[in-house]
Amino acid sequence: MTERQTTTPRYGERAIAAAELICFDNPNPGRPYRIAIELPDFTCKCPFSGYPDFAVLRLHYQPGPKVLELKALKLYINSWRDHCISHEEVANRILDDCVSACSPRWMELVADFSPRGNVHTVITVHHGQPQ
């Protein structure tokens, strides 16, 4: 039996490849409030073995002038799936990119990686001080 392949370009892959963080105006910039976002399907690759790494990302922040748009954040997070990068570097880069995009008062990213080889890693990175 001949295997059939879809010839239509996959719209999801195109959207992920074009991903960029976008924001909208904070609807209440005078009030410090907290936004919590959980991204349970994060993947990247180990820079040494090339094996996939899986994590739950928990992003908490107090917005400044801008708020992260959720679909753009989802696509941006999905764009890491084929990158060979350490847990420490990817957590710091994601935080830096989010801070650069929305200038929060405070932001914390917890990257809780699934155990591999009997090792469980959790990376927590911060920007600013919570109010």
N, CA and C atoms as a LAMMPS dump frame, in Angstrom:
ITEM: TIMESTEP
0
ITEM: NUMBER OF ATOMS
393
ITEM: BOX BOUNDS ff ff ff
-5.0000000000000000e+02 5.0000000000000000e+02
-5.0000000000000000e+02 5.0000000000000000e+02
-5.0000000000000000e+02 5.0000000000000000e+02
ITEM: ATOMS id mol type element x y z
1 1 1 N 0.841 -1.174 0
2 1 2 C 0 0 0
3 1 3 C 0.892 1.244 0
4 2 1 N 0.567 2.18 -0.826
5 2 2 C 1.324 3.429 -0.92
6 2 3 C 0.833 4.391 0.151
7 3 1 N 1.786 4.978 0.865
8 3 2 C 1.425 5.968 1.896
9 3 3 C 1.1 7.288 1.215
10 4 1 N -0.019 7.875 1.593
11 4 2 C -0.426 9.157 1.037
12 4 3 C 0.034 10.276 1.96
13 5 1 N 0.467 11.335 1.382
14 5 2 C 0.86 12.51 2.153
15 5 3 C -0.005 13.687 1.743
16 6 1 N -0.364 14.479 2.707
17 6 2 C -1.123 15.681 2.421
18 6 3 C -0.21 16.681 1.735
19 7 1 N -0.663 17.213 0.644
20 7 2 C 0.176 18.175 -0.088
21 7 3 C -0.146 19.615 0.272
22 8 1 N -1.27 19.826 0.934
23 8 2 C -1.629 21.18 1.329
24 8 3 C -0.711 21.642 2.452
25 9 1 N -0.129 22.835 2.357
26 9 2 C 0.692 23.314 3.49
27 9 3 C -0.149 23.4 4.757
28 10 1 N 0.445 22.985 5.852
29 10 2 C -0.254 22.971 7.134
30 10 3 C -0.311 24.387 7.698
31 11 1 N -1.534 24.874 7.894
32 11 2 C -1.722 26.25 8.347
33 11 3 C -1.149 26.47 9.745
34 12 1 N -1.194 25.45 10.611
35 12 2 C -0.649 25.6 11.96
36 12 3 C 0.856 25.813 11.941
37 13 1 N 1.556 25.062 11.103
38 13 2 C 3.005 25.227 11.002
39 13 3 C 3.364 26.608 10.464
40 14 1 N 2.576 27.103 9.521
41 14 2 C 2.824 28.457 8.987
42 14 3 C 2.607 29.499 10.077
43 15 1 N 1.541 29.323 10.868
44 15 2 C 1.251 30.28 11.945
45 15 3 C 2.342 30.26 13.002
46 16 1 N 2.822 29.075 13.339
47 16 2 C 3.885 28.963 14.345
48 16 3 C 5.173 29.591 13.823
49 17 1 N 5.504 29.348 12.566
50 17 2 C 6.735 29.903 11.987
51 17 3 C 6.708 31.434 11.973
52 18 1 N 5.525 32.016 11.843
53 18 2 C 5.398 33.474 11.794
54 18 3 C 5.109 34.086 13.166
55 19 1 N 5.164 33.276 14.211
56 19 2 C 4.755 33.726 15.547
57 19 3 C 5.605 34.877 16.058
58 20 1 N 4.911 35.828 16.671
59 20 2 C 5.584 36.904 17.394
60 20 3 C 4.664 37.319 18.534
61 21 1 N 5.269 37.751 19.607
62 21 2 C 4.484 38.189 20.754
63 21 3 C 3.833 39.528 20.435
64 22 1 N 2.536 39.6 20.618
65 22 2 C 1.842 40.866 20.455
66 22 3 C 1.063 41.143 21.735
67 23 1 N 0.753 42.399 21.93
68 23 2 C 0.101 42.833 23.166
69 23 3 C -1.023 43.797 22.845
70 24 1 N -1.838 44.058 23.858
71 24 2 C -2.869 45.086 23.745
72 24 3 C -2.782 45.972 24.98
73 25 1 N -3.403 47.125 24.916
74 25 2 C -3.349 48.077 26.026
75 25 3 C -3.98 47.486 27.28
76 26 1 N -3.326 47.703 28.404
77 26 2 C -3.853 47.278 29.7
78 26 3 C -5.15 48.048 29.961
79 27 1 N -6.273 47.338 30.169
80 27 2 C -7.53 48.042 30.37
81 27 3 C -7.635 48.768 31.712
82 28 1 N -6.728 48.467 32.66
83 28 2 C -6.754 49.137 33.958
84 28 3 C -5.32 49.335 34.456
85 29 1 N -4.553 50.22 33.807
86 29 2 C -3.136 50.364 34.143
87 29 3 C -2.876 50.932 35.532
88 30 1 N -3.834 51.565 36.158
89 30 2 C -3.637 52.141 37.481
90 30 3 C -3.768 51.148 38.621
91 31 1 N -4.281 49.965 38.351
92 31 2 C -4.49 48.963 39.392
93 31 3 C -3.504 47.816 39.217
94 32 1 N -2.723 47.52 40.255
95 32 2 C -1.878 46.325 40.161
96 32 3 C -2.744 45.069 40.304
97 33 1 N -2.737 44.236 39.296
98 33 2 C -3.438 42.958 39.345
99 33 3 C -2.551 41.9 38.718
100 34 1 N -2.896 40.66 38.95
101 34 2 C -2.041 39.551 38.537
102 34 3 C -2.747 38.711 37.482
103 35 1 N -1.988 38.317 36.472
104 35 2 C -2.468 37.417 35.424
105 35 3 C -1.677 36.122 35.555
106 36 1 N -2.386 34.993 35.537
107 36 2 C -1.749 33.67 35.604
108 36 3 C -2.105 32.908 34.335
109 37 1 N -1.083 32.393 33.655
110 37 2 C -1.264 31.642 32.415
111 37 3 C -0.519 30.321 32.563
112 38 1 N -1.187 29.22 32.231
113 38 2 C -0.526 27.913 32.237
114 38 3 C -0.482 27.392 30.813
115 39 1 N 0.704 26.963 30.41
116 39 2 C 0.937 26.409 29.077
117 39 3 C 1.443 24.977 29.27
118 40 1 N 0.538 23.982 29.224
119 40 2 C 0.898 22.623 29.641
120 40 3 C 1.624 21.782 28.598
121 41 1 N 1.775 22.269 27.377
122 41 2 C 2.333 21.426 26.318
123 41 3 C 3.623 21.969 25.718
124 42 1 N 4.478 22.576 26.536
125 42 2 C 5.729 23.125 26.009
126 42 3 C 6.686 22 25.634
127 43 1 N 7.338 22.147 24.488
128 43 2 C 8.381 21.206 24.086
129 43 3 C 9.546 21.963 23.468
130 44 1 N 10.721 21.409 23.677
131 44 2 C 11.946 21.817 22.998
132 44 3 C 12.804 20.562 22.922
133 45 1 N 14.034 20.688 22.49
134 45 2 C 14.914 19.519 22.392
135 45 3 C 16.162 19.729 23.234
136 46 1 N 16.652 18.63 23.794
137 46 2 C 17.9 18.669 24.554
138 46 3 C 19.044 19.025 23.61
139 47 1 N 19.891 19.996 23.983
140 47 2 C 20.985 20.395 23.089
141 47 3 C 22.093 19.347 22.998
142 48 1 N 22.09 18.369 23.877
143 48 2 C 23.143 17.351 23.882
144 48 3 C 22.701 16.06 23.203
145 49 1 N 21.484 15.615 23.491
146 49 2 C 21.015 14.341 22.933
147 49 3 C 20.082 14.524 21.744
148 50 1 N 19.413 15.672 21.672
149 50 2 C 18.397 15.874 20.648
150 50 3 C 17.047 15.281 21.019
151 51 1 N 16.969 14.631 22.193
152 51 2 C 15.704 14.066 22.651
153 51 3 C 14.744 15.202 23.015
154 52 1 N 13.445 14.957 22.87
155 52 2 C 12.493 16.007 23.239
156 52 3 C 12.402 16.183 24.747
157 53 1 N 12.224 17.424 25.154
158 53 2 C 11.96 17.774 26.547
159 53 3 C 10.554 18.356 26.597
160 54 1 N 9.827 18.016 27.652
161 54 2 C 8.452 18.468 27.821
162 54 3 C 8.336 19.225 29.132
163 55 1 N 7.524 20.276 29.137
164 55 2 C 7.366 21.057 30.358
165 55 3 C 5.977 21.684 30.417
166 56 1 N 5.589 22.002 31.636
167 56 2 C 4.446 22.868 31.887
168 56 3 C 5.037 24.223 32.237
169 57 1 N 4.622 25.25 31.507
170 57 2 C 5.074 26.605 31.805
171 57 3 C 3.964 27.325 32.552
172 58 1 N 4.342 27.988 33.625
173 58 2 C 3.396 28.808 34.388
174 58 3 C 3.932 30.237 34.389
175 59 1 N 3.197 31.116 33.739
176 59 2 C 3.592 32.512 33.621
177 59 3 C 2.656 33.338 34.493
178 60 1 N 3.224 34.069 35.439
179 60 2 C 2.46 34.962 36.315
180 60 3 C 3.037 36.357 36.135
181 61 1 N 2.148 37.353 36.019
182 61 2 C 2.68 38.714 35.907
183 61 3 C 1.664 39.755 36.309
184 62 1 N 2.203 40.913 36.664
185 62 2 C 1.414 42.114 36.89
186 62 3 C 1.683 43.015 35.7
187 63 1 N 0.665 43.233 34.87
188 63 2 C 0.92 44.007 33.654
189 63 3 C 1.249 45.462 33.94
190 64 1 N 2.054 46.003 33.049
191 64 2 C 2.312 47.435 33.04
192 64 3 C 1.385 48.041 31.999
193 65 1 N 1.942 48.706 30.995
194 65 2 C 1.099 49.36 29.998
195 65 3 C 0.433 48.384 29.022
196 66 1 N 0.966 47.176 28.883
197 66 2 C 0.476 46.221 27.885
198 66 3 C 0.187 44.864 28.527
199 67 1 N -0.7 44.107 27.87
200 67 2 C -1.064 42.749 28.277
201 67 3 C -0.748 41.824 27.104
202 68 1 N -0.176 40.658 27.396
203 68 2 C 0.129 39.685 26.349
204 68 3 C -1.155 39.122 25.754
205 69 1 N -1.205 39.034 24.439
206 69 2 C -2.346 38.437 23.748
207 69 3 C -2.131 36.92 23.747
208 70 1 N -3.143 36.164 24.17
209 70 2 C -2.977 34.734 24.454
210 70 3 C -2.704 33.874 23.225
211 71 1 N -3.366 34.11 22.116
212 71 2 C -3.104 33.287 20.932
213 71 3 C -1.68 33.513 20.433
214 72 1 N -1.233 34.757 20.442
215 72 2 C 0.136 35.051 20.025
216 72 3 C 1.137 34.366 20.959
217 73 1 N 0.837 34.373 22.268
218 73 2 C 1.711 33.698 23.236
219 73 3 C 1.749 32.206 22.961
220 74 1 N 0.591 31.6 22.697
221 74 2 C 0.529 30.163 22.394
222 74 3 C 1.392 29.82 21.183
223 75 1 N 1.257 30.586 20.111
224 75 2 C 2.044 30.324 18.903
225 75 3 C 3.532 30.517 19.156
226 76 1 N 3.887 31.573 19.895
227 76 2 C 5.287 31.819 20.245
228 76 3 C 5.852 30.634 21.038
229 77 1 N 5.114 30.16 22.036
230 77 2 C 5.582 29.035 22.849
231 77 3 C 5.748 27.787 21.983
232 78 1 N 4.811 27.553 21.058
233 78 2 C 4.92 26.392 20.171
234 78 3 C 6.126 26.482 19.24
235 79 1 N 6.624 27.677 18.992
236 79 2 C 7.759 27.838 18.072
237 79 3 C 9.058 27.263 18.624
238 80 1 N 9.099 26.93 19.907
239 80 2 C 10.319 26.38 20.513
240 80 3 C 10.477 24.875 20.286
241 81 1 N 9.492 24.193 19.755
242 81 2 C 9.476 22.728 19.75
243 81 3 C 10.644 22.08 19.018
244 82 1 N 11.23 22.715 18.028
245 82 2 C 12.35 22.116 17.298
246 82 3 C 13.699 22.731 17.657
247 83 1 N 13.727 23.601 18.664
248 83 2 C 14.983 24.239 19.078
249 83 3 C 15.728 23.338 20.062
250 84 1 N 17.01 23.16 19.825
251 84 2 C 17.879 22.449 20.765
252 84 3 C 18.416 23.496 21.739
253 85 1 N 17.93 23.444 22.981
254 85 2 C 18.232 24.488 23.952
255 85 3 C 18.094 23.929 25.36
256 86 1 N 18.931 24.394 26.268
257 86 2 C 18.867 23.904 27.652
258 86 3 C 17.643 24.461 28.361
259 87 1 N 17.243 23.762 29.411
260 87 2 C 16.11 24.214 30.22
261 87 3 C 16.355 25.631 30.745
262 88 1 N 17.557 25.858 31.227
263 88 2 C 17.892 27.156 31.824
264 88 3 C 17.843 28.277 30.798
265 89 1 N 18.405 28.012 29.626
266 89 2 C 18.433 29.062 28.606
267 89 3 C 17.04 29.364 28.064
268 90 1 N 16.235 28.334 27.812
269 90 2 C 14.916 28.593 27.235
270 90 3 C 14.022 29.343 28.218
271 91 1 N 14.09 29.001 29.505
272 91 2 C 13.279 29.717 30.5
273 91 3 C 13.662 31.197 30.54
274 92 1 N 14.957 31.475 30.551
275 92 2 C 15.411 32.869 30.589
276 92 3 C 15.059 33.619 29.31
277 93 1 N 15.173 32.973 28.17
278 93 2 C 14.85 33.65 26.909
279 93 3 C 13.368 33.925 26.776
280 94 1 N 12.531 32.987 27.197
281 94 2 C 11.092 33.229 27.145
282 94 3 C 10.727 34.401 28.044
283 95 1 N 11.273 34.414 29.261
284 95 2 C 10.997 35.54 30.163
285 95 3 C 11.46 36.85 29.535
286 96 1 N 12.679 36.885 29.018
287 96 2 C 13.203 38.112 28.396
288 96 3 C 12.315 38.584 27.248
289 97 1 N 11.863 37.66 26.412
290 97 2 C 11.012 38.031 25.275
291 97 3 C 9.67 38.583 25.747
292 98 1 N 9.084 37.954 26.766
293 98 2 C 7.797 38.432 27.291
294 98 3 C 7.944 39.804 27.943
295 99 1 N 9.009 40.001 28.7
296 99 2 C 9.265 41.3 29.331
297 99 3 C 9.455 42.371 28.259
298 100 1 N 10.212 42.051 27.238
299 100 2 C 10.451 43.006 26.159
300 100 3 C 9.151 43.374 25.445
301 101 1 N 8.259 42.415 25.295
302 101 2 C 7.012 42.653 24.568
303 101 3 C 6.026 43.519 25.345
304 102 1 N 5.905 43.295 26.669
305 102 2 C 4.799 43.953 27.385
306 102 3 C 5.207 44.838 28.564
307 103 1 N 6.487 44.908 28.891
308 103 2 C 6.99 45.766 29.982
309 103 3 C 6.173 45.626 31.271
310 104 1 N 6.102 44.414 31.836
311 104 2 C 5.294 44.218 33.045
312 104 3 C 5.917 44.874 34.265
313 105 1 N 5.085 45.115 35.267
314 105 2 C 5.598 45.588 36.56
315 105 3 C 6.43 44.482 37.202
316 106 1 N 5.927 43.258 37.062
317 106 2 C 6.579 42.077 37.627
318 106 3 C 6.186 40.872 36.789
319 107 1 N 7.117 39.933 36.627
320 107 2 C 6.813 38.714 35.883
321 107 3 C 7.634 37.569 36.443
322 108 1 N 7.004 36.392 36.488
323 108 2 C 7.676 35.159 36.915
324 108 3 C 7.302 34.056 35.936
325 109 1 N 8.303 33.288 35.531
326 109 2 C 8.074 32.114 34.701
327 109 3 C 8.599 30.905 35.445
328 110 1 N 7.737 29.908 35.626
329 110 2 C 8.137 28.628 36.211
330 110 3 C 8.059 27.599 35.096
331 111 1 N 9.19 26.999 34.769
332 111 2 C 9.267 25.968 33.736
333 111 3 C 9.491 24.64 34.445
334 112 1 N 8.431 23.841 34.511
335 112 2 C 8.428 22.567 35.234
336 112 3 C 8.575 21.443 34.208
337 113 1 N 9.806 20.968 34.038
338 113 2 C 10.107 19.969 33.017
339 113 3 C 9.785 18.566 33.509
340 114 1 N 9.255 17.753 32.618
341 114 2 C 8.941 16.364 32.945
342 114 3 C 10.231 15.602 33.248
343 115 1 N 10.162 14.694 34.222
344 115 2 C 11.357 13.924 34.549
345 115 3 C 11.841 13.112 33.349
346 116 1 N 13.152 13.067 33.209
347 116 2 C 13.799 12.211 32.2
348 116 3 C 15.045 11.652 32.839
349 117 1 N 15.208 10.343 32.777
350 117 2 C 16.362 9.71 33.39
351 117 3 C 16.383 9.897 34.899
352 118 1 N 15.2 9.906 35.515
353 118 2 C 15.051 10.038 36.968
354 118 3 C 15.467 11.415 37.488
355 119 1 N 15.447 12.429 36.615
356 119 2 C 15.795 13.791 37.025
357 119 3 C 14.631 14.712 36.682
358 120 1 N 14.173 15.457 37.677
359 120 2 C 13.076 16.414 37.502
360 120 3 C 13.65 17.811 37.707
361 121 1 N 13.456 18.686 36.734
362 121 2 C 14.017 20.034 36.784
363 121 3 C 12.905 21.069 36.759
364 122 1 N 12.993 22.054 37.658
365 122 2 C 12.085 23.187 37.661
366 122 3 C 12.943 24.45 37.654
367 123 1 N 12.752 25.278 36.645
368 123 2 C 13.489 26.535 36.516
369 123 3 C 12.502 27.669 36.791
370 124 1 N 12.856 28.568 37.705
371 124 2 C 12.02 29.729 38.016
372 124 3 C 12.84 30.989 37.774
373 125 1 N 12.31 31.88 36.926
374 125 2 C 12.997 33.127 36.626
375 125 3 C 12.037 34.29 36.867
376 126 1 N 12.603 35.44 37.273
377 126 2 C 11.805 36.603 37.681
378 126 3 C 12.265 37.869 36.972
379 127 1 N 11.349 38.807 36.91
380 127 2 C 11.651 40.172 36.476
381 127 3 C 10.881 41.116 37.409
382 128 1 N 11.546 42.098 37.966
383 128 2 C 10.891 43.097 38.807
384 128 3 C 10.446 42.568 40.15
385 129 1 N 9.653 43.373 40.843
386 129 2 C 9.133 43.02 42.172
387 129 3 C 7.615 43.104 42.148
388 130 1 N 6.924 42.104 42.725
389 130 2 C 5.461 42.177 42.757
390 130 3 C 5 43.32 43.665
391 131 1 N 3.858 43.893 43.335
392 131 2 C 3.28 44.976 44.142
393 131 3 C 2.087 44.45 44.896
